[in-house]
Amino acid sequence: MAFNLYYYASPATFYGLAGRLIPWFGWGAALLTIIGLYIGLFVAPTDFQQGDAYRVIFIHVPAAWMGMFIYLVMAFWSAVGLAFKTRLSFMMARALAPTGAMFTFVALWTGALWGKPTWGTWWVWDARLTSTLILLFLYIGILALWSAIDDRQRGDKAGALLTLIGAVNVPIIYFSVQWWNTLHQGASIKPSGTSMDEIMLAGMLVMAFAAWFYAIAAALARVRSIILERERHTEWVKQILQG
């Protein structure tokens, strides 16, 4: 049987798939978080320069990665929605935004906790910090735009356009430490290798996968709610709500 590329583009079909995937990613996120925090807090050695204050990186770095990555995924779904007029694409973009905003806020908050003992201040108008703050404002602005427009189709298109325009900020965040003289340290993980201790790197990567799994589970759960709300007049949703 030939594979139908558009099979799961149907909200009715995707609703069932999402329901089957949520427990796997949800429990996977919980397990990986426990393992990652154990490695980061109890197994990883104390840093010779920053002491134990550096341990915030096991939350800060994965959160920063996910804040940027989720925005790019939102931009992808927005582009697909605008190009192919697929309802599910706009729903996915809406489902991802709150989680992306949450991770970006956590990245800024934990960065402040890390910056105080390291730099002696909670905040500086550093290129990396400022561009990350702009990312948070973009998330909030997109969410506010969707809430302000009653017509869903117009809201979807307006939010998609703002998302695509704001996507230019993501490479600015990533390359800011290379383009400008900033307080924020450069990337610890590069294609050429890493200067981190192996167990530190392992803990960070485990936490990154935990954040990734959580983001998928949260987005799938949220998109199921969006599907039910938007498709409430269809027979299959009426059967679910009545059953």
N, C-alpha and C positions, 0 to 999 in steps of 0.2 A: 504494500500500500504506500503510495507517495506521501511524503511528509507535507502537510499543509502549513505553510508559514504563518498564515493568519488564524490558525485554529484557536490559539490561546489569546488572540486579540479580542475575542468576545468576552465581555464582562461575566457572562453566565458561566463560561468554561473556566476562566481564570479564578473565579470565586472559589470553585471547588479545589483547584490546584493549590491556591494560597492556603486554604484551610488544612490541607494535608502537609504543607511544608512548615507552617508556623511552629508546631511542637518540636520539630527537628532543630530548627534554627534557635528557637527559644531556649530549649534545654542545653543545646550546644553552647550558646552564649553564657549561660549560667556556669556550666562546667569549666569552660575556658577562663572565665573571670576568676573563679576560685583558684585555678592552677596558676594563672598569671599573677594574681595578687600575692599568692604564697611565694612564688619565685622572687617577685619584686621586693616584698617586704621582709622576707625571712632568709632567703637563699642567696640573693645577689649580694656581693661584698659592698662595703662602704666605700664611697668614692674618696680618693686621697685629697682632692681639692675642695669638694663641696660637702663632704661628710654625708650624712643621711638625708639632707635636704634634697638631694638629686632624685630621690625615689619618687617624687611627684611625676617624673617623666613617664612612669608606667601608666599613668592616666592621661597626662598632658599630651604626649606625642600621639598616641592612638586617636585621641579626641580631635587633635588638630588635623591629622590625616583624614579622618572621616568627615570633618566639616567641609574640607575641600572636595573630597571624593564624591560625597553625596550631592554637592552642588553641580558637579560635572554630570552626574547621572540625571539630575533634574533637567539640566540643559539638553541632554540626549533625548529624554522623553518629551520635552517641550518641542524640540526640532521634529521628532517623529510625528507628534500630534499635529503640528502646523503643516507638515508635508503631506501626511496621509489621512488627516481628519479622523484619526482613531480615538474614540472616547476614552479607552483604557489608558492611553498614553498620558492624557491630561490628568486622569485620576491618579496615576502613579506619581506624577510630579507633585500633586497636592499631598499625597500620602508621605512623600519623602521629606518635604520642607520642615515640618516640626522637629523631626529627628535631627536633621542637619543643623537647624538653629540651636538645638540643645547641645550637640557636640561642639559647635563653635563657641557657645557660651562657656562650656566646661573648659575648653582649651584656653580661653582668655582668663577665666577664674583661676585655674591651676597655674597658668603662666604667671599671674600676679603672686600667687603663693610661692612660686619658685624664684621670682624676681626679687622679692623682698630680702631674703638672706644672701642672694647671689649678687645683685646689683645695688642693694641698699634702698630700693624704692619699689612701691607696688606697681607703678606704671611709668613708662616713658613713651614719648611720641616717636617710637622707633618704626622704621619702615615695615618690618614684619608685623609688629603689633597693630599698627595703624591700618594696614591692609586687611588684617584679620578682623579688626573691628568693623571695617567697611563691609566685610562678608556677612557679619552678624546683622548689620543694618539692611543689607540686601535681603536676607532671609525674612526679617521682620517686615520690610517693605512689601515683599511679594505676598506674604500672608495677609497683610493689611489690605492690599489691593484686591485680593480674592474676596475678602470679607466685605469690601466696600461696593463691589459690583454685584447687583442682584441677578442680572442675566448671566447664567453659567457659561454659555458659549463665549460671550464677550469677555468674561472674567478669565476663562481659560486662555484665550488668545492674548489678552493683555499681560497676564502673568507669565506666559511663555515668552513673550517678547522681552519683558524685563529680565527674565532669567537668562536668556541668551545674551543680552547686552551686558549683564553683570558677570558673565562667565570670563570676561577678559581679566577680571580681578584675581582669578585663581592662579594663573602663571605669575602674576605680579607678586602674590604671596610667596609662591615657591622660590622664585629667583631673587627675591628682595635682598637676601643676605649676600648675594653675589653682585648685584647691580649697585648697591649702596653700602656705605660704611655704617653698619648697624651694631647695636649692643648685642642683639640676639646672635647666639652661636650658629655656625653653619651646620649643614646636615651631617649627622653622625653616620648615616648609612649612605654610601655612594656606590655607583657601579664598579668602582675600582676596589671597593672593600670598606671595612669599617674599623674605627679605632676603639670601639666598645669592647668590654669584656664579653666573652661568649655567653655567660649566664645572664648578663644584663640584656644582651641582644635577644636571647631566647625569651626572657620575660616580657620584653617589649613587643615582640612579634606575637606571642600568645595573646597578650592584651589587645593587640591590633585585630587579630582574628575574632576575639570576643566582641569587640566593638562592631566589627563587620557583621557577625551573626546577629547581634542585637538589632542593628539597623535594618537588616532584612526582615527579621521577625516583626519588628514594630511597623515597618512599612506595609507588610502583607496584612497585618491585622487592621491597620488603618484603612487600607484600600478596600478591604472587605466591607467595612462600615460605609465607605463612600459609595461603593457599588450598590449596597442595599438602599441607601438614601436616594441615589439618582435613578435606580431602576425599579423603584417601589411600585410603579404602575404596571410592571410586566407580570405575567402570570407566574413565572418561576419564583420571583421574589415574594409574591403574595402567598404562595404555597409554603415558602420557608418561614415567613412571618406568622402564618396561621398554624404551622406545625410545630 
